[in-house]
């Protein structure tokens, strides 16, 4: 039955073409057919802001003596696609066309197979779909894996006294098309220093800061606490940063541009009676306030200075005897 249909179709086609029309060596096929070949598209990226589309370039080759109308169908492997519904290809010639594939935001990474099929439906304007067989070209679409996070440091920074805690929060937002984890840590950089080593005496008491992403997005707020050394001998100035573990530490002057950290200044403790070993947690300013009547006179100032010198000597003597 199929052989009879082919013969009948060829007889019908012979009429418009002319039974005795010359046939070149490049146009020897008398049965309607088409060849198709398509290239694999480049890697597809689906992160926020990516175009999320790739293009496969295809070629239709008509080896016959007919002008053919070819229908195009696509099995897109789960992607949205755009392609011509049909293409007309002249006898013995080629036609290029493109198929565009588009992925979803956060499309799962991996390799996907798509099939692009060409089917001759007309030859010289005559319906021949009943005698032709479709031809397909298989392409592979690779969706790239990605993960990325952004973070910003909240309010904080400024001046501190030795022994105080530097405390601040960090807001972190992550996007990924696969399960992933991001860890963050605090870093301190002294002003004017190129070293990223942790400064002596400062103690990072922050809890672990991790963001778990399970295909899509996740956000987290982390708290950071850094204890400053109580016996700081001179003022420390610099920056405290929060970075993803393994990232480069920015320079301190860049802190305002990155939004990743804070500028801080830590001053040594002021002198008080407790630092002299005399207790009561009183500072020299407290003594001045409590003895303002004495201090009001010039002689009173000398008396107060004598008291302070006496206290300092007693403190040193006590430490020596110990």
Residue, then its C-alpha position, 0 to 999 in steps of 0.5 A: x500500500x505504501x509503495x503504491x502511494x509513493x508511486x502515485x505521488x511521484x506520478x502527480x509530481x511529475x506533471x508539474x515538473x515535467x517527466x523529461x525535465x533534466x536532473x542534475x547530479x546534485x538533485x537525484x532524489x525524486x522522493x520528497x525528503x529533508x535533512x536536518x542538523x542542529x548545533x548544541x546551544x551554549x551553556x544556559x545561565x539562570x541566575x537573577x539578572x541573566x537572560x536565561x536564553x540560548x540559541x540552537x542554530x539549525x540547517x535544513x538541506x533539501x536533496x530533492x528536485x522539488x521545492x519543499x514546505x517543511x514543518x518544524x516541531x520541537x520537544x523542548x525538554x521542559x524549556x519554553x522555546x521559539x521556532x518557526x512553524x514551517x520553512x520553505x526550502x528550494x530544490x537542492x538548497x539549504x535554509x538556516x533557522x534558529x530555535x530559542x530555548x528559555x529557562x526558568x529562574x533557578x532552573x535546576x542545573x544539569x543536561x537536558x535533551x531536546x529534539x528538533x524535528x523536520x517533516x516535509x508536508x508539501x513538494x511543489x505545492x502538492x501534499x506529500x505528508x502521507x509518503x514522507x518520514x520526519x527527520x530529527x536532530x537532538x541537541x543538549x542544553x546545559x544549565x549552569x550551576x550557580x550560587x551567590x550571596x549579598x550582605x550588608x552590615x547594620x548600624x555600629x562602629x564608632x569609638x569604644x573603650x578598651x574592654x568593651x564589646x563591639x557588637x553589630x548585625x549583618x543581613x545576608x541574602x543568597x540565591x542558588x539553583x542547587x542546595x548550597x551553604x554559605x559561611x561568614x566570618x568577621x575580620x579586623x584590619x588595622x588602619x594603614x595595614x595590609x595584613x589581614x591577620x587578626x589583631x592581638x588581644x581582640x577576641x571574636x565571640x561571635x556565634x557561627x554565621x551560616x546560610x543554608x540554601x535549598x534550591x532557590x533563595x534564603x536569607x539570614x541575620x547574624x550577630x557578631x561580637x568582638x571583645x576588645x582587649x582590656x589592657x590596650x596600651x595605645x589607641x587602635x583604629x581600623x575596620x571590622x569586616x564581615x566576609x564570606x569564608x575564603x573571600x579576600x579581605x578589602x582594605x580598610x579605606x574601602x569600608x564605606x564603599x563596600x558596605x561590608x564593615x564598620x570603622x572603629x576606634x578603641x581607646x585605652x582605659x581611663x585611669x581610675x582608683x580601681x586601676x590603681x588597686x584602691x577599689x570603689x571604681x572611682x575615676x579622677x574625674x569623680x574625685x574632682x567633682x566630689x572636691x570641687x570646693x577645694x579645686x576651686x582655689x589654686x592651692x586646692x588644685x595643688x592639693x588634689x594633684x598631690x593626692x593623685x601623685x600619692x595614690x600613684x606612688x602607693x599603687x606602685x609600692x603595693x605592686x612592688x611589695x606583691 
